[in-house]
Structures are given as structure tokens and as C-alpha cells.
């Protein structure tokens, strides 16, 4: 379990780094567009489309990072009030729901990529595979992180407790 947790932690770190890169690119493109529009009155044809795609990527990746860091909506208050086996069952249901959501994103995302990925983007000569890939990638990450939490809950509760301590002290 420790090796699996370390791999998941590395994947989470890479996902957070990628999300920061995407958010920085979004910021730069939007600022450059505003400056160009204000100074020379002309913007590149892709200046609306690229930020839209970047925002979608940032949103999906941020959702995956939120699951990794346990910063998602959950029934924490209810789980904290419950004791023993009931708390474990409630936490399991939350993790299973998140896992199912991630798997739905993964499966439907693969379908979107297959069906629409070969189409070209509106204003730039690239295929939509780059755009639609955000959904299955984020879904796979969400499913991975939820599976890790579920396995830790049932097979290694001390790792889940330690992980929660690390996450809450990072704030």
C-alpha cells in the first residue's frame, strides 16, 4: 500500500504542477489579449478559443487535484460525528461515489475523444483531441485518487489517517 500511495502522491504532484502551468498560460494569454485589444485594437484569431480550452483543462485538473488533497465536497461533518464502523461505511460511500464519478468521466471522455477528437478546432489548425482529452484524463485521476482513499480506508487505515494529517497541516 505504501508504494501505491507514493505513486499516487507523485501523480498528484505532477497533476498540481500541470494545473499551475495551465493556469499560468491562461493568465498570460488573457492579459496579452487585453493589452493587445487596448493598445493596437487587434487580437489574434485564437485569443478567445485558447483561453476557453485552457479554462476547461484547469477546471477538470483542479477537480482531480481537489480529490487528491481531500478538498472536495464530502459529508465530513456527518462522518466526523459518526463513530466506528458507521464512520467507515459513510466514508466508503463518499469514496465510492467519487470513484464512480471519475469512472463516468473517464468512459464518457474516451467516447468524446473517439467521436469528436478528429475534428478541427474553430480558429487554430489543431484537432479537438487536445480539447476533449481533459475529460478522460481528469476522470482517470479522480478515480485513481478515490480508489487510493478507499483502499487506505479498508486496508491501511493508519495511512489514511496520516494522509489526512499531512493534508490538513499543509494549510
C-alpha positions as CSV (number, residue, x, y, z in Angstrom):
1,X,0.0,0.0,0.0
2,X,2.8,2.4,0.8
3,X,4.3,2.1,-2.7
4,X,0.8,2.6,-4.3
5,X,0.4,5.7,-2.1
6,X,3.8,7.1,-3.1
7,X,2.9,6.6,-6.8
8,X,-0.4,8.4,-6.2
9,X,1.4,11.2,-4.4
10,X,3.8,11.6,-7.3
11,X,0.9,11.6,-9.8
12,X,-0.9,14.2,-7.6
13,X,2.2,16.4,-7.5
14,X,2.5,16.2,-11.3
15,X,-1.2,17.0,-11.7
16,X,-0.9,20.1,-9.5
17,X,2.2,21.2,-11.4
18,X,0.5,20.7,-14.7
19,X,-2.6,22.6,-13.5
20,X,-0.4,25.5,-12.4
21,X,1.3,25.6,-15.8
22,X,-2.2,25.7,-17.5
23,X,-3.4,28.4,-15.2
24,X,-0.3,30.5,-15.8
25,X,-0.8,30.0,-19.6
26,X,-4.4,31.1,-19.3
27,X,-3.4,34.2,-17.3
28,X,-0.7,35.1,-19.9
29,X,-3.0,34.7,-22.9
30,X,-5.9,36.6,-21.3
31,X,-3.6,39.5,-20.2
32,X,-1.9,39.6,-23.6
33,X,-5.2,39.7,-25.3
34,X,-6.5,42.6,-23.1
35,X,-3.3,44.5,-23.7
36,X,-3.4,44.0,-27.5
37,X,-7.0,44.9,-27.7
38,X,-6.4,48.1,-25.6
39,X,-3.3,49.2,-27.4
40,X,-3.4,48.2,-31.0
41,X,-7.1,47.3,-31.2
42,X,-6.4,44.0,-32.8
43,X,-6.1,40.5,-31.3
44,X,-5.2,37.1,-32.8
45,X,-8.0,34.9,-34.1
46,X,-7.3,32.3,-31.4
47,X,-7.5,34.7,-28.5
48,X,-10.9,33.6,-27.4
49,X,-10.7,29.9,-28.2
50,X,-7.4,29.1,-26.5
51,X,-8.4,30.6,-23.1
52,X,-11.7,28.7,-23.3
53,X,-9.8,25.4,-23.7
54,X,-7.3,26.2,-21.1
55,X,-10.1,27.1,-18.6
56,X,-11.7,23.7,-19.3
57,X,-8.4,21.9,-18.7
58,X,-7.8,24.0,-15.5
59,X,-11.3,23.2,-14.2
60,X,-11.0,19.5,-14.7
61,X,-7.5,19.2,-13.4
62,X,-8.3,21.3,-10.4
63,X,-11.2,18.9,-9.6
64,X,-8.8,16.0,-9.7
65,X,-6.3,17.8,-7.5
66,X,-9.1,18.6,-5.1
67,X,-9.9,14.9,-4.8
68,X,-6.2,14.2,-4.3
69,X,-6.0,16.7,-1.5
70,X,-9.4,15.8,0.0
71,X,-10.6,19.4,-0.7
72,X,-13.8,18.2,-2.3
73,X,-17.4,18.4,-1.1
74,X,-18.0,15.5,1.2
75,X,-20.1,14.5,4.2
76,X,-17.2,15.3,6.6
77,X,-19.4,16.7,9.3
78,X,-21.6,13.6,9.3
79,X,-18.5,11.3,9.1
80,X,-16.8,13.1,12.0
81,X,-19.9,12.7,14.2
82,X,-20.3,9.0,13.4
83,X,-18.3,6.5,15.3
84,X,-16.5,3.3,14.4
85,X,-18.0,1.2,11.7
86,X,-20.6,3.7,10.7
87,X,-17.9,6.4,10.0
88,X,-16.0,3.8,7.9
89,X,-19.2,3.0,5.9
90,X,-20.1,6.6,5.3
91,X,-16.5,7.5,4.2
92,X,-16.6,4.4,1.9
93,X,-19.8,5.6,0.3
94,X,-18.3,9.0,-0.3
95,X,-15.2,7.5,-1.8
96,X,-17.3,5.1,-3.9
97,X,-19.4,8.0,-5.2
98,X,-16.3,9.9,-6.2
99,X,-14.8,6.8,-7.8
100,X,-18.0,6.2,-9.8
101,X,-18.0,9.9,-10.9
102,X,-14.4,9.6,-12.1
103,X,-15.1,6.4,-14.0
104,X,-18.1,8.1,-15.7
105,X,-15.8,11.0,-16.7
106,X,-13.2,8.5,-18.0
107,X,-15.5,6.3,-20.0
108,X,-17.6,9.2,-21.5
109,X,-14.4,11.2,-22.1
110,X,-12.9,8.4,-24.1
111,X,-16.2,8.3,-26.1
112,X,-15.9,12.1,-26.8
113,X,-12.3,11.8,-27.8
114,X,-13.1,9.0,-30.2
115,X,-16.2,10.7,-31.7
116,X,-15.1,14.3,-31.9
117,X,-11.3,14.2,-31.4
118,X,-10.5,14.2,-35.1
119,X,-12.5,17.4,-35.8
120,X,-10.5,20.6,-36.1
121,X,-10.7,23.5,-33.6
122,X,-12.5,26.6,-34.8
123,X,-9.7,29.1,-35.2
124,X,-6.5,27.1,-34.9
125,X,-5.3,24.2,-37.0
126,X,-5.3,21.6,-34.3
127,X,-7.6,18.7,-33.7
128,X,-10.1,18.6,-30.8
129,X,-8.4,15.6,-29.3
130,X,-6.4,18.1,-27.2
131,X,-9.6,19.7,-26.0
132,X,-11.6,16.6,-25.3
133,X,-8.7,14.8,-23.6
134,X,-9.1,16.8,-20.5
135,X,-12.3,14.8,-19.5
136,X,-10.9,11.3,-19.6
137,X,-7.5,12.3,-18.1
138,X,-9.2,14.2,-15.2
139,X,-11.6,11.3,-14.8
140,X,-8.8,8.8,-14.5
141,X,-7.0,10.9,-11.9
142,X,-10.2,11.3,-9.9
143,X,-10.8,7.6,-10.0
144,X,-7.2,6.9,-9.0
145,X,-7.3,9.2,-6.0
146,X,-10.7,8.0,-4.8
147,X,-9.5,4.3,-5.2
148,X,-6.4,5.1,-3.1
149,X,-8.6,6.7,-0.4
150,X,-11.0,3.7,-0.4
151,X,-8.1,1.2,-0.3
152,X,-6.4,3.1,2.5
153,X,-9.7,3.2,4.4
154,X,-10.2,-0.6,4.3
155,X,-6.7,-2.0,4.1
156,X,-4.5,0.6,5.8
157,X,-6.5,3.0,7.9
158,X,-3.2,4.3,9.5
159,X,-2.1,5.5,6.1
160,X,-5.5,7.3,5.5
161,X,-5.2,9.0,9.0
162,X,-1.6,10.0,8.3
163,X,-2.6,11.4,4.9
164,X,-5.4,13.4,6.4
165,X,-2.9,14.8,8.9
166,X,-0.5,15.8,6.2
167,X,-3.2,17.4,4.1
168,X,-4.7,19.4,7.0
169,X,-1.3,20.6,8.3
170,X,-0.3,21.8,4.8
171,X,-2.9,24.6,5.0
